[in-house]
Amino acid sequence: MNSQVASVGAYIADCLQVCLGYGRMLVEDIPADKFFRLPQANMNHPAFLLGHITLSADQALAAIGRPELGTTPEGYRDLFGIGSECVDEAGRYPPKDEIVAYYGQRHEQAIDALHRTPEEVFQGENPAEGQLREMFPTVGAVVNFGLNCHHMAHLGQISAWRRVMGLGPVLNL
């Protein structure tokens, strides 16, 4: 048994590493021309979902005091932010490779930054206001939610999208 206690940042980063690996598996074999398709109403496609998830990584980096690592590409907030509509429209979104690269890069930066973040940062007050602060009062709580819980919820949507598109599961559990 390891007698050392891992930091909050390490716990969050370890979970995020699993999310990132699963996310990459989910999108790896999706053809680029299908990445932006909506097979039925009330679904979101992988392009929208990965872009949206990655905006949360940018917000988490800002919350831990590393906003320079989360520089959001121009236009991404309008395309993928809260309240943005996911549409099936050729040319509306950046290419699959760009979105997937942004997703991977930002989350890898977050994993590294989490390991380097002093413990007291995670104990600080959540910088968000309103309901999000009420639900997650500390930086550690809101960063964990954004990078892991929120992340996995949307990866579940990609998994469901895959089924509707006939691509099947990536894990056989």
C-alpha positions in Angstrom: 0.0 0.0 0.0 1.3 3.4 -0.9 1.5 5.7 2.1 1.7 8.9 0.1 -1.4 10.9 -0.5 -1.9 12.1 -4.0 -2.9 15.7 -4.6 -6.3 16.9 -5.7 -4.7 17.9 -9.0 -3.4 14.3 -9.5 -6.8 12.8 -8.8 -8.4 15.1 -11.3 -5.7 14.5 -13.8 -5.8 10.7 -13.5 -9.5 10.7 -14.2 -9.1 13.2 -17.1 -6.5 10.9 -18.6 -9.1 8.2 -18.8 -11.7 10.6 -20.3 -9.2 11.8 -22.9 -8.3 8.2 -23.9 -11.9 7.2 -24.2 -12.8 10.4 -26.2 -10.0 9.7 -28.7 -11.2 6.1 -29.1 -14.7 7.3 -29.7 -13.8 9.6 -32.6 -10.8 7.9 -34.1 -12.7 5.8 -36.7 -15.4 8.4 -37.5 -15.1 9.4 -41.2 -14.4 13.2 -41.5 -17.5 13.7 -43.7 -19.7 12.1 -41.0 -18.2 14.0 -38.0 -20.7 16.9 -38.4 -23.8 14.9 -39.3 -27.0 14.8 -37.3 -28.8 11.5 -37.9 -31.9 12.6 -36.1 -33.4 15.5 -34.2 -32.3 16.3 -30.6 -28.8 14.9 -31.0 -25.4 16.6 -31.0 -22.7 15.5 -33.4 -19.1 14.7 -32.4 -17.7 18.0 -33.8 -20.0 20.0 -31.6 -19.5 17.8 -28.6 -15.7 17.7 -28.7 -15.5 21.5 -29.2 -17.9 22.1 -26.3 -16.0 19.7 -24.0 -12.7 21.5 -24.8 -14.1 24.9 -23.9 -14.5 23.4 -20.4 -10.8 22.6 -20.4 -10.0 26.2 -21.2 -12.3 27.3 -18.4 -10.6 24.9 -16.0 -7.2 26.1 -16.9 -8.3 29.7 -16.1 -9.8 28.5 -12.8 -6.4 27.1 -11.7 -4.6 30.3 -12.7 -3.3 29.1 -16.0 -5.5 31.0 -18.5 -2.6 31.4 -21.0 -2.8 27.7 -21.6 -6.5 27.8 -22.6 -6.5 30.3 -25.4 -9.6 29.5 -27.3 -9.4 29.7 -31.1 -11.4 32.5 -32.7 -15.0 31.6 -33.3 -15.1 28.5 -31.1 -17.1 30.1 -28.3 -19.8 31.0 -30.8 -19.8 27.5 -32.3 -19.5 25.4 -29.2 -20.3 27.5 -26.1 -23.3 27.2 -23.9 -26.4 28.1 -25.8 -24.9 27.4 -29.2 -27.0 25.4 -31.5 -25.6 22.2 -33.0 -26.4 22.1 -36.7 -25.9 19.7 -39.6 -24.3 22.2 -42.0 -21.4 21.6 -44.3 -18.6 24.1 -43.7 -19.9 25.6 -40.5 -17.4 23.8 -38.2 -13.6 23.5 -38.4 -12.3 20.3 -39.9 -12.4 17.1 -37.8 -8.6 17.0 -37.5 -8.5 20.5 -36.1 -11.2 19.9 -33.5 -9.6 16.6 -32.5 -6.2 18.2 -32.2 -7.6 21.0 -30.1 -9.4 18.5 -27.8 -6.2 16.5 -27.3 -3.8 19.4 -26.9 -6.0 21.3 -24.4 -6.6 18.2 -22.2 -3.0 17.2 -22.3 -2.1 20.8 -21.2 -4.7 20.5 -18.4 -3.3 17.2 -17.2 0.2 18.7 -17.0 -1.1 21.9 -15.3 -3.1 19.9 -12.8 -0.1 18.0 -11.6 1.8 21.4 -11.2 -1.0 23.3 -9.4 -0.4 24.0 -5.7 -2.9 22.3 -3.4 -4.2 25.6 -2.0 -5.5 26.6 -5.4 -8.0 23.8 -5.4 -9.2 24.9 -2.0 -10.0 28.4 -3.3 -13.4 29.7 -4.0 -14.9 28.8 -7.4 -14.6 31.9 -9.5 -17.9 31.3 -11.2 -21.0 33.0 -9.8 -24.5 31.8 -9.1 -25.7 28.2 -9.3 -22.3 26.8 -10.5 -20.6 28.2 -7.4 -23.5 26.9 -5.2 -23.1 23.4 -6.6 -19.3 23.5 -6.6 -18.0 25.9 -4.1 -14.3 25.3 -4.6 -11.9 25.5 -7.6 -11.1 21.8 -7.1 -14.8 20.8 -7.2 -15.7 22.9 -10.3 -12.5 21.8 -12.2 -13.2 18.2 -11.4 -16.8 18.5 -12.6 -15.8 20.3 -15.8 -12.9 18.1 -16.8 -14.4 14.8 -15.8 -18.2 14.6 -15.0 -19.2 17.1 -17.8 -16.6 15.5 -20.1 -17.9 11.9 -19.6 -21.5 13.0 -20.0 -20.8 14.4 -23.4 -18.7 11.4 -24.4 -21.7 9.3 -23.6 -23.6 11.4 -26.2 -20.9 10.6 -28.8 -21.2 6.9 -27.9 -25.0 7.1 -28.5 -24.4 9.0 -31.8 -22.0 6.2 -32.9 -24.8 3.6 -32.4 -27.3 5.6 -34.3 -24.8 6.1 -37.1 -24.1 2.3 -37.2 -20.5 2.5 -35.9 -20.9 0.5 -32.8 -19.1 0.6 -29.4 -15.4 1.2 -28.9 -15.3 -0.7 -25.6 -16.6 -4.2 -25.0 -17.3 -4.2 -21.3 
